């Protein structure tokens, strides 16, 4: 298969329209989409779906128990296949296991809420994020202890103060994380041998 010579084709429509939402491609090729800041399922919806590309069907999935909103939540697909989701209104997190189809509570973030964040999966399976509410602070989730720890501060501040927006965060081939600010700045996170980083 060649991505350069590939073609586009229409597939089954999702049950809900969405704009600004959490999503990830699972190890088995299925797609999970959760929430939506704007959606036919409601504003900051909790509607979650799984798309199976082989069967070309969408299936509804319950949201994490007790979550009133998902909206445009931060997320990451971990190396072990789990989908890791952050809450937008508080500091809760949750894991969805595609093998069992069950949500379990994750560790609370240090920051008061995960709204607008970009979570970046690092080579060691940790996650680093620049806090949008609490900027310019950054934090990192450590899989070995299942805890969030401080990751210092971004230099310079990447978050737009009046909207708490930030751009994308991605892992570079050398293992560092590159963050695009909503301000006219970018920043690079270097993962050290100690938990925090610079």
For each residue, the residues with C-beta under 8 A, 3 or more apart:
1: 6
2: 5 6
3: 6
4:
5: 2
6: 1 2 3
7:
8:
9:
10:
11: 51 53 56
12: 51 56 57 58
13: 58
14: 17 18 33 49 51 58
15: 41 47 49 58 60
16: 36 39 40 41 45 47 49
17: 14 36 39 40
18: 14 21 33 35 36 38 39 40 41 45 47
19: 36 37 38 39
20: 36 37 38 71 72
21: 18 33 34 35 36 37 39 70 71 72 73
22: 33 34 35 70 72 73 74 75 85
23: 31 32 33 34 75
24: 31 32 75 76 77 83
25: 29 30 31 77
26: 29 30 31 32 77 81 83 98
27: 77 81 98
28: 98
29: 25 26 53 54
30: 25 26 50 51 52 53 98
31: 23 24 25 26 50 51 53
32: 23 24 26 48 49 50 51 61 83 96 98
33: 14 18 21 22 23 48 49 51
34: 21 22 23 46 47 48 61 63 70 73 75 83 85
35: 18 21 22 39 44 45 46 47 48 63 69 70 71 72 73 88
36: 16 17 18 19 20 21 39 41 44 45 47 70 71 72
37: 19 20 21 43 44 71 72
38: 18 19 20 43
39: 16 17 18 19 21 35 36 42 43 45 47
40: 16 17 18
41: 15 16 18 36 45 46 47
42: 39 45 47
43: 37 38 39 71
44: 35 36 37 69 70 71 88
45: 16 18 35 36 39 41 42 69 70 71
46: 34 35 41 63 67 68 69 70
47: 15 16 18 34 35 36 39 41 42 60 63 70
48: 32 33 34 35 60 61 62 63 70
49: 14 15 16 32 33 58 59 60 61
50: 30 31 32 58 59 61
51: 11 12 14 30 31 32 33 57 58
52: 30 55 56 57 58 59
53: 11 29 30 31 56
54: 29
55: 52
56: 11 12 52 53
57: 12 51 52
58: 12 13 14 15 49 50 51 52
59: 49 50 52
60: 15 47 48 49
61: 32 34 48 49 50 96 101
62: 48 65 103
63: 34 35 46 47 48 67 70 103
64: 67 85 92 94 96 103 105
65: 62 103
66:
67: 46 63 64 70 87 92 94
68: 46 89
69: 35 44 45 46 87 88 89
70: 21 22 34 35 36 44 45 46 47 48 63 67 73 85 87 88
71: 20 21 35 36 37 43 44 45 88 115
72: 20 21 22 35 36 37 88 115 116
73: 21 22 34 35 70 85 86 87 88 114 115
74: 22 85 86 114 116 117 118 119 129
75: 22 23 24 34 83 84 85 86 119
76: 24 83 84 119 120 121 127
77: 24 25 26 27 81 82 83 84 121
78: 81 82 83 84 95 121 125 143
79: 121 125
80: 125
81: 26 27 77 78 97 98 99
82: 77 78 95 96 97 98
83: 24 26 32 34 75 76 77 78 95 96 98
84: 75 76 77 78 93 94 95 106 119 127 141
85: 22 34 64 70 73 74 75 93 94 95 96 106
86: 73 74 75 92 93 109 114 117 119
87: 67 69 70 73 90 91 92 93 94 113 114
88: 35 44 69 70 71 72 73 113 114 115 116
89: 68 69 113 115
90: 87 112 113
91: 87 108 109 110 111 112 113 114
92: 64 67 86 87 105 106 108 109
93: 84 85 86 87 105 106 107 108 109 114 141
94: 64 67 84 85 87 103 104 105 106
95: 78 82 83 84 85 103 104 105 106
96: 32 61 64 82 83 85 101 102 103
97: 81 82 100 101 102 104
98: 26 27 28 30 32 81 82 83 101
99: 81
100: 97
101: 61 96 97 98
102: 96 97
103: 62 63 64 65 94 95 96
104: 94 95 97
105: 64 92 93 94 95
106: 84 85 92 93 94 95 146
107: 93 141 146 147 148
108: 91 92 93 148
109: 86 91 92 93 113 114 139 148
110: 91 131 137 139 148 149 150
111: 91 114 131 133 134 137 139
112: 90 91 133 134
113: 87 88 89 90 91 109 133
114: 73 74 86 87 88 91 93 109 111 117 129
115: 71 72 73 88 89 132 133 164
116: 72 74 88 132 133 159 163 164 165 166
117: 74 86 114 129 130 131 132 166
118: 74 129 130 166 167 168 169 179
119: 74 75 76 84 86 127 128 129 169
120: 76 127 128 129 169 170 171 177 179 189
121: 76 77 78 79 125 126 127 171
122: 125 126 127 128 140 171 175 177 191
123: 171 175 191
124: 143 191
125: 78 79 80 121 122 143
126: 121 122 140 141 142 143 191
127: 76 84 119 120 121 122 140 141
128: 119 120 122 138 139 140 151 169 177 189 191 197
129: 74 114 117 118 119 120 138 139 140 151 169
130: 117 118 135 136 137 138 154 158 159 166 169 179 187
131: 110 111 117 134 135 136 137 138 139 159
132: 115 116 117 135 159 164 165 166
133: 111 112 113 115 116 164
134: 111 112 131 137
135: 130 131 132 154 157 158 159 164 166
136: 130 131 153 154 155 156 157 158 159
137: 110 111 130 131 134 150 152 153
138: 128 129 130 131 150 151 152 153 154 189 197
139: 109 110 111 128 129 131 148 149 150 151
140: 122 126 127 128 129 148 149 150 151 195 196 197
141: 84 93 107 126 127 146 147 148
142: 126 145 146 147 148 149 195
143: 78 124 125 126 146
144:
145: 142
146: 106 107 141 142 143
147: 107 141 142
148: 107 108 109 110 139 140 141 142
149: 110 139 140 142 195 196
150: 110 137 138 139 140 196
151: 128 129 138 139 140 189 196 197
152: 137 138 196 197 198
153: 136 137 138
154: 130 135 136 138 157 158 179 181 187 189
155: 136 187
156: 136 181 183 185 187
157: 135 136 154 181 183 185
158: 130 135 136 154 166 167 179 180 181 182 183 185 186 187
159: 116 130 131 132 135 136 164 165 166 181 182 183
160: 163 164 165 166 181 182 183
161: 164
162:
163: 116 160 182
164: 115 116 132 133 135 159 160 161
165: 116 132 159 160 182
166: 116 117 118 130 132 135 158 159 160 169 179 180 181 182
167: 118 158 179 180 181 182
168: 118 179 180
169: 118 119 120 128 129 130 166 177 178 179 180
170: 120 177 178
171: 120 121 122 123 175 176 177 178
172: 175 176 177 178 188
173:
174:
175: 122 123 171 172 191
176: 171 172 188 189 190 191
177: 120 122 128 169 170 171 172 188 189 191
178: 169 170 171 172 186 187 188
179: 118 120 130 154 158 166 167 168 169 186 187 188 189
180: 158 166 167 168 169 186
181: 154 156 157 158 159 160 166 167 184 185 186 187
182: 158 159 160 163 165 166 167
183: 156 157 158 159 160
184: 181
185: 156 157 158 181
186: 158 178 179 180 181
187: 130 154 155 156 158 178 179 181
188: 172 176 177 178 179
189: 120 128 138 151 154 176 177 179 197 198
190: 176 197 198
191: 122 123 124 126 128 175 176 177 197
192: 196 197 198
193:
194: 197
195: 140 142 149
196: 140 149 150 151 152 192
197: 128 138 140 151 152 189 190 191 192 194
198: 152 189 190 192
